[in-house]
Amino acid sequence: QVQLVEFGGGLVQAGGSLRLSCVASGRPSTITTMAWFRQAPGKEREFLAAIRSVGQNTYYGDSVKGRFTISRRNAENSWYLQMNGLQPEDTAVYYCAAKIYTRIIQSALQDRDQYGTWGQGTQVTVSS
């Protein structure tokens, strides 16, 4: 159906920035919603941001509002997460996720179970 691959993780100092990319292959035209999550050791997978395949609305988790920005380029079957002001507590494995065929209602965008397609994850480490 759809396969996702993340790029752009790495090691950065506190206060620095990183830009993550997610590239979709297979049948990317079936994607209705794209999102980013992260998971730190011993913690639940946390919603960060979402954007729909059409329109300009973006949605953010409370912990990243004002610091992270999600965007997409449909022509490149890609979406991105620009992360600014990174702190050690942002250290985690970051995952892109997609919902295909059907839409997710706004109130459910933060629910990881709504997304059926996931990338393999990319490590982001922020040093103090």
C-alpha positions in Angstrom: 0.0 0.0 0.0 2.1 2.9 1.4 5.6 2.8 2.7 7.2 5.6 4.7 10.9 6.4 5.3 12.1 9.1 7.7 15.3 11.1 7.2 17.1 13.8 9.2 17.6 12.6 12.7 20.9 13.1 14.5 22.7 14.7 17.4 22.2 18.4 18.2 23.0 20.7 21.1 20.4 22.2 23.2 18.8 25.2 21.5 19.6 23.9 18.1 17.4 22.9 15.2 16.7 19.8 13.0 14.5 19.2 10.1 13.0 15.7 9.7 11.6 14.4 6.4 9.2 11.6 5.6 9.0 10.2 2.1 6.0 8.1 1.0 6.1 5.5 -1.7 3.7 2.9 -3.1 0.4 4.6 -3.3 0.9 8.0 -1.7 -2.2 9.4 -3.4 -4.2 7.4 -0.9 -2.8 9.4 2.1 -5.4 11.7 3.8 -3.5 12.7 6.9 0.2 12.9 7.7 1.6 13.1 11.2 4.7 13.0 13.4 5.0 11.2 16.7 7.9 10.5 19.0 8.7 7.9 21.7 11.3 8.3 24.4 12.6 5.3 26.4 10.0 4.1 28.9 7.3 6.5 27.7 4.2 6.3 25.5 4.3 7.3 21.9 3.5 11.0 21.8 1.6 13.0 19.1 3.5 16.0 17.8 1.9 17.4 14.7 -0.5 16.5 11.9 -1.5 18.0 8.5 -4.0 16.8 6.0 -3.2 16.1 2.3 -5.3 19.0 1.2 -5.8 22.3 2.8 -3.5 24.4 5.1 -4.6 23.5 8.6 -2.0 22.1 10.9 -2.4 20.6 14.4 0.1 20.4 17.2 0.6 18.7 20.5 0.9 21.0 23.5 4.5 20.1 24.1 5.8 21.4 20.8 3.5 24.3 19.9 5.5 27.3 18.9 8.7 25.3 18.4 7.9 22.6 15.8 6.3 23.2 12.4 4.8 20.5 10.1 4.6 21.0 6.3 4.2 19.0 3.2 5.1 18.9 -0.5 2.5 16.7 -2.2 4.4 16.8 -5.5 7.3 15.1 -3.7 5.2 12.8 -1.6 6.9 14.2 1.4 6.2 15.9 4.7 8.5 17.6 7.1 9.0 18.5 10.7 11.0 21.6 11.4 12.2 21.5 15.0 13.6 24.6 16.7 14.7 25.3 20.2 15.4 21.6 20.9 16.0 20.6 24.5 17.3 17.4 26.0 13.7 16.3 26.8 13.1 16.2 23.1 15.4 13.2 22.8 13.4 10.3 21.3 12.8 8.2 18.3 10.7 10.2 15.9 8.2 8.5 13.6 6.1 9.7 10.7 2.7 8.2 10.3 -0.1 8.3 7.7 -3.8 7.6 7.4 -4.9 6.3 4.1 -8.2 6.3 2.3 -10.4 7.8 5.1 -10.1 11.0 7.1 -9.4 11.3 10.8 -11.7 13.6 12.6 -10.0 16.5 14.3 -10.6 15.3 17.8 -8.9 12.0 17.0 -5.7 13.3 15.3 -3.6 12.7 18.4 -4.7 9.1 18.7 -1.8 6.9 17.4 -4.3 4.0 16.7 -5.9 6.1 13.9 -2.7 5.8 11.8 -2.2 2.6 10.0 1.1 3.3 8.3 4.3 4.1 10.1 8.0 4.7 9.2 10.8 2.9 10.9 11.7 5.9 13.1 14.7 8.1 13.3 16.7 8.9 16.4 17.0 12.5 17.6 19.4 13.2 20.5 19.7 16.6 22.1 22.7 17.1 24.3 22.8 19.6 27.2 
